[in-house]
Amino acid sequence: MRKNIGLVVLCIVLTTFGSAQAKDFLIKKQSPYSVKETIDRFEKNVIAKGMTVFARVDHAKGAKKVGKNLLPTELLIFGNPKIGTQFMLSEIESAIDLPMKVLAWRDVDNKVWLGYSDPKIMKTRHNIDSLDDLIKKIRKNLENFSSSAVSKN
């Protein structure tokens, strides 16, 4: 079962971050914390808001299992089925972008980053003509979760 989850996560990551255009929709913030602590802080915010954490993937740990070195990189998969279902009812293909994901990584300059796809990508990518208020709410929540996760307080 765990192997299947890894494959699913890989497919999600590739579809979300796989093209140069996807980077145009990536919102990034530098974090003063380690990758693990940054994701821990983001996860705490998600749980406090009553959302579900579906999986947490340590890509560096996975790379190590196949004899490769990868700088610390963790992916958190989370969401709210009540909200996500509204997107899928509007356009079933939007399910490829759900649940939501946030990625924390350390770059070659030892800077830690937190990034996520702007939810408006789903509107554009899947030609969703409605749900504007919901997209604004999700964008606001992601902004709050991420700002809190990287803030020094």
C-alpha angles and dihedrals in degrees: 000000000000090000089054091051090053091052092048091049091049090053091049092050093047093050093045100042100018102105134053088240091059089065088063087066097043113112110203133188128183115237128209089208134077118271091256094048092046091054090042090055093046091047091051090055092049093050092046088056090055096251126142124249105212100179146344118211125197102202094184090056090050091050091051090056089062095044097260130123119227125173113248108294126165131179124201118200113199143146151134114266090206090062099034091052090060089061092048092049088053094046120356093205089067085077088083087070094046140129099038120254137203124192128203120190142163115231129213090269089058092249116141119222135191116204140174138171114262106249090227086074088076091056091050098037096047101031093240107177096188139040094072092142091049092049090051090051092050091047090051092049092049090048090051095044093048096043090051092047093055099036121110102236 
